[in-house]
Amino acid sequence: MHCSLRRVPALLLATALVSPAGAQATGAKPKPAAHQPADELSQLLDKLGKVDPALWRKRITDLERLAQTEEQRAAKLRGAAARAVERAKRARAEVQRLQQLMGLIGTAKSAPNAPQVKPKPDAAKVSMATGTGAKQPPKMASATPSKQGAPGSPRKTMPRVGGPRADVITYEDHVQEIFMQHCSACHDSDSKRGGLDLTSFATARAGGSSGTTIVPGDPQRSRLFLLVSHREKPTMPPDEEPIDKALIEKIRMWIAAGAPENKADARASAKKPRAAPAAAALAPRFDRPAPMPSGWTPLELKRPAQPVGIKCMAASARSPLLALPGLNGVRVVHSATGKSVGVLPFNHGTAEVLAFRSDAAQLLVAGGTPGKVGRAELFDVKTGKLLGTYGKAFDSILAAAVHPRLPRIALGGSGRRVQVYDTASGARAYELRDHNEWILSLAFSDDGAYLASADRAGTVVVTEAQSGRNVHVIRRHSGAVHQLRFTPDSRTLLTVGADGTLRAFDSKSGRERWQRRVSGRPLTVAVSPDGKTLACGSDNRTAQLFRADGRPIATLSGARDWVYSVAFSDDGSRLFAGDWTGTTTVFDVKSRRAVQRW
């Protein structure tokens, strides 16, 4: 079969040569033959036409696989060649340095010896030897080397005053060569597998598409070390034995030393005082009362021509504060009375997400104007001061979350990417590209370990909040996932979707624990501060209460339109339900009745 396929081009060429046009081009007359190539070709094509098409497809697949294999082999060879060239350059440079050194040595030997000056005796030593004079302090180690092996003359060395040790591991002197020899085939500026380029110090420290891979001073939290040592997957190098243990240890020592670029960098790092862990330094303070607004700049919300729907709300779990969206800002009210406490400005459009940090000291506001601008702003709750602006998108931000302990926020929307920012520096910590649809909801677990994201295709992705590393992907909803929440103990992830279900998943394993049908189509979900009661708001103007195990408690009626957001008060006694008309209905959880409207 394959032999026949190879003969087809030759037969076509022969047919062209014996055709009238071919004869005219060559100046020769066609000679009659008993078996013309055209006849043979016709017979061959008839036979080929009877071949099973599956065999043709198999042949094409085999050839494509062969081509890919050879291309990969060629890429590895090119990488090996590049590494060999780099090693040759370094060897040539070393040869030049040695030749220069030999020249200097020859010059020094040919020069006349300088007369040696006899050192003056130390007065302190003389008095100690003769036993005269005042009592002297203990004899310190001398900076002058003594003759080795002399009796009573211990080896003396200069004490190290500061800076790195002589054997400190640096990128330029040690680690770069390891990366060039073993990693550059997949992680150079051209290949950049996983978005990681290890061919320069700057790109290595920048990390890859899933975030930073090196945590200076902590190899066990550095994904690069974990993958190279084959402690986690995907291993590096892929589908091969790990590199030499001595090289892995050298990478570990480099990261443990702070991952310095060179010796100057190591000296500068050695002079810096050791900082406390970020998590401990920035942990919320629960040993003091939650801050309450004081001295905010007076602001007035614009009166819209049509009511602004309460598409989001945030209730503090530690103070009687409830944040509600307005036309040009965010209105913060006392959750017990509904009286306004103050207004925070948001001049980029309408707020789509509101979220208090776990200690109630900060409030995150995210949103914008569809098709024009998207922003996220972080405010100090006590002073009302703007702490920072993040995102700078060209469409409204639809999902946002604030880390409970670290200075980080997560943003998402129509761009289908999750962007995590360091709020202290304003820089982007990492970006997640696990979604193929608009991201509708984001949530950090209360212990700060996980970040969950949901999109309108029904996909839920759980990642490590610190590194951005994927933990598991959940696809149980048959439609969009409108919102997700972690329970206060961080063990359970709750989701509500367009398929009319409320679902609970184990945060660690991703296994579904239970699911319940919700009256109407659920649009939002909330958890009481003690974690014992759940609430869903639906498009049938109701809010439904559930126990933590999913058992229904009651359906609350009284909202004026679709319920887009729900939240519990700080003591869990009241449930707030925001609807499309801009009305907030307050339900008493115990009596299950509507008691107020704002």
C-alpha positions in Angstrom: 0.0 0.0 0.0 2.7 2.5 1.0 4.8 1.5 -2.0 2.0 2.2 -4.3 1.4 5.6 -2.7 5.0 6.5 -3.3 4.7 5.6 -7.1 1.9 8.1 -7.7 4.0 11.2 -8.2 6.4 9.4 -10.6 3.4 8.1 -12.6 2.0 11.6 -12.8 5.3 13.0 -14.1 5.5 10.2 -16.7 2.0 11.0 -17.9 2.9 14.7 -18.3 6.0 13.8 -20.4 4.1 11.6 -22.8 1.2 14.1 -23.2 1.1 16.2 -26.4 2.0 19.3 -24.4 4.9 17.5 -22.8 6.1 16.2 -26.2 5.9 19.6 -27.7 7.9 21.1 -24.9 10.7 18.5 -25.3 10.7 18.5 -29.1 10.1 14.8 -29.4 7.2 12.9 -30.8 5.3 10.6 -28.6 6.0 6.9 -29.3 3.2 4.4 -29.1 3.7 1.9 -26.3 1.9 -1.2 -25.3 1.5 0.0 -21.7 1.3 3.8 -21.4 2.0 5.3 -17.9 -1.5 6.9 -18.1 -3.1 3.5 -18.3 -1.0 2.2 -15.4 -1.9 5.3 -13.4 -5.6 4.9 -14.2 -5.5 1.3 -13.0 -3.6 2.3 -9.9 -6.1 5.0 -9.1 -9.0 2.5 -9.5 -7.3 0.2 -7.0 -6.6 3.0 -4.6 -10.2 4.1 -4.8 -11.2 0.8 -3.3 -8.9 1.2 -0.3 -10.7 1.7 3.0 -10.5 5.4 3.9 -9.5 4.5 7.4 -6.2 3.3 6.1 -5.6 6.7 4.4 -6.4 8.4 7.7 -4.1 6.1 9.7 -1.2 6.8 7.2 -1.7 10.5 7.6 -1.9 10.2 11.4 1.3 8.2 11.5 3.1 10.7 9.3 2.0 13.6 11.4 3.1 11.8 14.6 6.5 11.1 13.0 6.8 14.8 11.9 6.0 15.9 15.5 8.5 13.5 17.0 11.3 14.6 14.7 10.4 18.3 15.3 10.7 17.7 19.1 13.9 15.9 18.6 15.2 18.8 16.5 14.2 21.3 19.2 16.1 19.3 21.8 19.1 19.1 19.6 19.0 22.9 19.0 18.7 23.4 22.8 21.7 21.1 23.4 23.7 22.9 20.7 22.8 26.3 22.3 23.9 25.0 25.7 27.2 23.6 24.2 27.9 27.0 22.5 27.3 28.8 25.8 29.7 26.4 27.7 32.3 26.9 25.0 32.0 30.7 25.4 32.5 30.3 29.1 35.5 28.0 28.6 37.1 30.5 26.2 36.6 33.3 28.7 38.2 31.2 31.4 41.2 30.4 29.2 41.7 34.2 28.6 41.5 34.8 32.4 44.1 32.1 33.1 46.4 33.3 30.4 46.3 36.8 31.9 46.9 35.4 35.4 49.9 33.4 34.1 51.3 36.6 32.6 51.0 38.4 35.9 52.7 35.6 37.7 55.6 35.6 35.3 56.0 39.4 35.7 56.0 39.1 39.5 58.7 36.4 39.5 61.0 38.4 37.2 60.8 41.5 39.5 63.5 42.0 42.2 62.5 41.0 45.7 61.6 43.8 47.9 63.5 44.1 51.2 61.6 42.7 54.1 61.1 45.0 57.1 61.3 43.4 60.5 58.1 44.1 62.4 58.3 46.1 65.6 57.6 44.1 68.8 54.3 44.6 70.4 54.6 46.3 73.8 51.8 44.3 75.2 53.4 41.0 74.2 56.8 42.2 75.7 55.2 43.0 79.1 53.3 39.7 79.2 56.5 37.8 78.4 58.5 39.6 81.1 55.8 39.6 83.6 55.9 43.3 84.1 53.4 46.0 83.7 49.7 46.1 84.4 47.3 43.2 84.0 46.7 42.7 80.3 43.5 41.6 78.7 43.3 38.0 77.3 45.3 37.5 74.1 43.2 37.8 71.0 43.7 35.9 67.8 46.2 37.7 65.6 45.5 38.7 62.0 49.0 37.6 61.0 49.2 34.0 60.0 51.6 31.8 62.0 53.7 29.0 60.7 51.6 25.9 60.5 52.6 23.1 62.8 54.7 25.2 65.2 54.2 24.1 68.8 52.0 26.4 70.8 50.9 28.3 67.7 47.3 27.5 66.9 45.9 28.3 63.4 44.8 31.9 63.3 42.3 33.3 60.8 40.7 36.6 60.2 37.2 36.8 61.7 34.4 37.3 59.2 33.0 40.8 59.8 29.9 40.6 57.7 28.4 39.8 54.2 27.9 36.5 52.6 30.1 33.4 53.1 32.6 32.6 50.4 30.6 29.5 49.6 27.3 31.3 49.1 25.3 30.1 46.1 24.3 32.7 43.5 22.5 32.7 40.2 25.4 34.0 38.2 28.1 31.7 39.7 26.2 28.5 40.1 22.5 28.2 39.3 22.5 29.7 35.8 24.7 26.9 34.5 22.4 24.3 35.9 19.4 25.9 34.2 21.3 26.2 30.9 22.3 22.6 30.9 19.1 21.0 32.1 16.2 23.4 31.7 16.7 25.8 28.7 15.3 23.4 26.1 11.8 23.9 27.6 12.2 27.2 29.5 14.1 29.6 27.4 12.9 32.9 25.8 11.5 31.0 22.8 10.0 27.9 24.3 8.9 29.4 27.6 6.8 26.3 28.6 4.3 27.3 31.3 5.3 30.9 30.8 8.6 30.2 32.6 12.0 31.5 31.3 15.0 30.4 33.3 17.7 31.8 31.1 18.1 35.1 33.0 17.8 36.1 36.7 15.0 38.5 36.1 12.8 36.1 34.2 13.5 33.3 36.6 12.4 35.4 39.6 9.4 36.7 37.6 7.9 33.2 37.5 5.5 31.7 35.0 1.9 31.9 33.9 0.7 30.4 37.3 2.7 32.9 39.3 6.0 33.1 41.1 7.9 29.8 41.3 10.6 31.0 43.7 10.0 32.2 47.3 13.3 33.6 48.5 14.4 32.0 51.8 11.9 29.2 51.6 12.6 26.3 49.3 9.7 24.2 50.6 7.3 26.9 49.3 9.2 27.4 46.0 7.5 25.4 43.3 10.6 25.4 41.2 12.5 23.4 43.8 9.5 21.1 44.4 9.3 20.2 40.7 13.0 19.8 40.1 13.3 17.5 43.2 10.3 15.5 41.9 8.3 16.2 45.1 5.4 17.6 43.0 4.0 17.2 39.5 4.6 18.0 36.7 8.2 17.0 37.4 11.2 18.7 35.9 12.6 17.5 33.6 9.4 15.9 32.4 9.2 12.2 31.9 12.9 11.8 32.9 14.9 10.9 36.0 15.6 13.9 38.3 18.9 15.8 37.8 21.9 15.0 40.0 21.2 15.3 43.8 24.1 17.6 44.2 22.6 20.1 41.7 19.2 19.9 43.4 20.9 20.6 46.7 22.6 23.6 45.1 19.3 25.0 43.9 17.8 24.4 47.4 20.8 26.3 49.0 20.4 29.1 46.5 16.7 29.7 47.4 17.4 29.2 51.1 20.0 32.0 50.9 17.5 34.4 49.4 18.0 33.5 45.7 20.7 36.2 45.2 21.7 37.2 41.7 25.4 37.6 42.5 27.7 38.1 45.4 27.0 41.8 45.6 23.3 41.0 45.9 24.1 38.4 48.6 26.1 41.0 50.5 23.2 43.5 50.3 20.7 40.8 51.5 23.0 39.9 54.4 23.0 43.4 55.7 19.2 43.6 55.7 17.4 42.7 58.9 15.4 39.5 58.6 11.8 40.4 58.1 8.9 38.7 59.9 6.7 36.4 57.8 4.2 38.4 55.8 1.2 36.4 57.1 2.1 37.0 60.7 2.8 40.7 60.2 -0.3 41.4 58.2 -2.8 39.1 60.0 -6.0 40.8 61.0 -6.3 41.8 64.6 -9.2 40.0 66.3 -8.1 41.0 69.8 -9.6 44.4 69.4 -13.0 45.7 68.5 -13.8 46.0 64.8 -13.3 49.6 63.5 -16.3 51.8 62.9 -16.4 54.7 60.4 -15.2 58.0 61.9 -14.6 61.3 60.1 -15.5 60.3 56.6 -15.7 63.1 54.0 -19.4 63.9 53.6 -20.8 62.8 50.2 -24.2 62.6 48.6 -25.3 59.8 46.3 -26.8 60.9 42.9 -30.4 60.3 42.5 -30.8 58.0 39.4 -33.6 58.3 36.9 -34.3 54.6 37.6 -33.6 52.7 40.8 -30.2 51.1 41.0 -30.6 47.3 41.6 -28.9 45.9 44.7 -26.8 43.4 42.7 -24.3 43.1 45.5 -24.0 43.8 49.2 -21.5 43.1 52.0 -22.2 42.7 55.7 -19.4 42.8 58.2 -19.1 39.6 60.4 -17.6 41.6 63.2 -19.5 44.9 63.3 -23.0 46.2 62.5 -22.2 47.5 59.1 -23.8 46.8 55.7 -22.5 48.2 52.4 -24.9 48.8 49.5 -24.2 50.0 46.0 -25.3 53.4 44.7 -25.0 55.4 41.4 -21.7 57.1 42.1 -20.6 55.5 45.3 -21.2 52.9 48.1 -23.6 53.6 50.9 -22.7 52.1 54.3 -25.5 51.8 56.8 -25.9 50.5 60.4 -27.3 47.0 59.9 -29.5 47.2 63.0 -31.2 50.5 62.1 -30.6 51.1 58.4 -29.4 54.6 59.2 -26.6 55.9 56.9 -23.1 55.8 58.4 -21.4 57.3 55.4 -20.8 57.2 51.6 -17.6 56.1 49.9 -17.0 57.4 46.3 -16.8 55.1 43.3 -16.6 57.2 40.2 -16.1 54.5 37.6 -19.7 53.3 37.3 -21.7 50.9 39.4 -20.4 48.6 42.0 -20.7 44.9 41.0 -19.0 43.5 44.1 -18.6 44.6 47.7 -16.5 42.7 50.2 -15.3 43.3 53.8 -11.9 41.9 54.8 -12.2 39.3 57.6 -11.3 41.8 60.3 -13.7 44.4 58.9 -10.9 46.9 58.6 -11.1 47.2 54.8 -13.8 47.3 52.2 -13.3 46.3 48.6 -15.4 47.9 45.9 -15.2 46.6 42.3 -17.3 47.3 39.2 -17.3 49.9 36.4 -19.1 50.8 33.2 -19.8 47.9 30.8 -17.7 48.1 27.7 -15.8 51.2 28.9 -14.0 50.9 32.2 -13.5 48.5 35.1 -11.8 49.3 38.5 -11.4 47.9 42.0 -10.8 50.2 45.0 -9.8 49.4 48.5 -11.0 51.6 51.4 -10.0 51.9 55.0 -13.3 51.4 57.0 -12.4 53.7 59.9 -11.1 56.7 58.0 -12.9 56.2 54.7 -9.5 56.8 53.0 -8.8 55.2 49.6 -5.9 52.8 50.0 -5.5 51.9 46.3 -7.0 51.4 42.9 -6.5 48.2 40.9 -7.5 46.4 37.7 -7.7 49.1 35.1 -9.8 47.0 32.7 -11.8 48.1 29.7 -14.9 46.4 30.9 -16.7 46.2 34.2 -15.2 43.9 36.8 -17.8 41.2 37.6 -16.0 39.3 40.3 -13.7 40.2 43.2 -12.5 39.0 46.5 -10.2 40.2 49.3 -7.8 37.9 51.0 -8.6 37.5 54.7 -5.0 37.7 55.9 -2.5 38.8 53.2 -2.5 42.1 51.3 -4.1 40.6 48.2 -7.2 40.9 46.1 -8.5 38.8 43.2 -10.4 40.3 40.2 -12.2 38.7 37.2 -14.7 39.4 34.5 -15.3 39.2 30.8 -11.6 38.8 30.1 -11.8 35.2 31.4 -8.7 35.6 33.5 -8.3 35.9 37.3 -5.8 38.6 38.2 -4.4 38.6 41.8 -2.8 41.9 43.0 -0.6 42.7 45.9 -2.3 45.6 47.5 0.8 46.8 49.3 2.8 47.3 46.1 0.0 47.5 43.6 1.8 44.9 41.4 0.1 41.8 40.0 1.1 38.7 42.0 -0.1 36.2 39.4 -2.7 35.5 36.8 -4.9 32.4 36.3 -6.1 31.4 32.8 -8.2 28.3 33.6 -11.5 29.7 32.4 -13.0 29.8 28.9 -15.9 32.0 29.8 -16.7 35.1 31.8 -15.8 34.9 35.4 -18.9 35.6 37.6 -17.7 35.0 41.1 -14.5 34.8 43.3 -14.0 33.8 46.9 -11.0 33.3 49.3 -11.4 30.7 52.0 -11.5 32.1 55.5 -8.2 30.4 56.4 -6.5 32.0 53.3 -5.5 28.7 51.8 -7.8 28.6 48.7 -9.1 30.9 46.0 -12.2 29.7 44.1 -13.5 31.1 40.8 -16.6 30.4 38.8 -17.7 31.2 35.3 -20.9 31.3 33.2 -20.1 27.9 31.6 -20.5 26.2 34.9 -16.8 25.6 35.7 -15.4 26.1 39.2 -11.7 26.2 39.7 -10.0 26.0 43.1 -6.4 27.1 43.4 -3.8 27.7 46.1 -4.2 31.3 47.2 -0.5 31.8 47.8 0.9 30.4 44.6 -2.0 30.2 42.2 -1.3 26.5 41.7 -4.4 24.6 40.5 -5.9 22.3 43.1 -9.0 20.9 41.3 -11.6 21.8 38.6 -15.3 21.2 39.3 -17.8 20.8 36.6 -21.1 19.8 38.2 -23.4 22.6 37.2 -25.1 22.4 33.8 -25.3 26.2 33.5 -23.7 29.3 34.8 -22.4 29.4 38.4 -23.8 32.7 39.7 -22.0 32.8 43.0 -19.8 30.8 45.3 -18.9 31.1 49.0 -16.7 29.2 51.5 -18.1 28.3 54.9 -16.4 30.0 57.9 -14.4 26.9 58.7 -13.1 26.8 55.1 -13.9 23.1 54.7 -16.9 23.5 52.4 -17.4 25.5 49.1 -21.0 26.4 48.3 -22.2 27.2 44.7 -25.5 28.3 43.2 -26.2 28.0 39.5 -28.6 28.6 36.6 -29.5 24.9 36.8 -31.5 25.7 39.9 -29.3 23.9 42.4 -27.3 24.7 45.6 -24.3 22.5 45.9 -21.7 21.8 48.5 -18.1 20.6 47.8 -15.3 19.5 50.0 -12.7 22.3 49.7 -9.7 20.0 49.9 -10.8 17.1 47.6 -13.4 18.8 45.4 -15.8 16.0 46.1 -19.5 17.0 46.0 -21.1 16.5 49.4 -24.7 17.3 48.6 -27.0 19.2 46.3 -30.4 20.7 46.8 -33.1 22.2 44.4 -33.8 25.8 45.2 -37.2 27.5 44.7 -36.8 29.5 41.5 -33.5 30.1 39.9 -30.9 30.9 42.6 -28.8 34.0 42.0 -26.9 34.4 45.2 -25.8 32.6 48.4 -24.7 33.6 51.9 -23.5 31.9 55.0 -24.3 33.0 58.6 -21.2 34.0 60.7 -21.5 30.8 62.8 -21.8 28.7 59.6 -25.0 27.0 60.7 -27.4 28.6 58.3 -27.3 29.1 54.5 -29.4 31.5 52.4 -30.2 31.7 48.7 -31.9 34.5 46.8 -33.9 33.6 43.6 -35.6 35.2 40.6 -39.0 34.3 42.1 -38.8 37.2 44.7 -37.9 34.8 47.6 -35.0 33.9 49.9 -34.7 30.3 51.0 -33.0 29.2 54.2 -31.1 25.9 54.6 -29.2 24.2 57.4 -25.4 23.6 56.9 -26.1 20.0 55.7 -28.5 21.2 53.0 -31.8 20.5 54.7 -34.4 23.2 53.9 -35.6 25.4 56.8 -38.0 27.9 55.3 -38.8 30.1 52.3 -39.0 33.8 53.0 -41.4 35.9 50.9 -41.7 39.7 50.8 -39.0 41.0 48.3 -40.3 43.3 45.6 -38.4 41.8 42.7 -35.6 39.3 41.8 -33.3 38.9 44.8 -29.8 39.5 43.5 -27.9 39.6 46.8 -28.3 38.3 50.4 -26.2 38.7 53.5 -26.5 37.9 57.2 -26.0 40.4 60.0 -23.0 40.2 62.3 -25.0 38.3 64.9 -26.8 36.1 62.4 -30.3 37.2 63.6 -31.3 39.1 60.4 -31.0 38.4 56.7 -30.8 41.2 54.2 -32.1 40.7 50.7 -31.4 43.2 47.9 -33.6 43.2 44.8 -33.7 44.7 41.3 -35.8 47.7 42.4 -33.1 48.9 44.7 -34.9 47.8 47.8 -33.3 46.0 50.7 -35.8 43.8 52.6 -34.8 42.8 56.2 -36.0 39.4 57.4 -35.9 38.2 61.0 -34.3 34.7 60.8 -36.1 33.3 63.9 -39.6 34.4 63.0 -39.0 34.2 59.2 -40.9 37.5 58.6 -40.0 40.7 56.8 -39.5 43.4 59.4 -38.0 46.3 57.5 -37.4 47.8 54.0 -34.8 50.3 53.1 
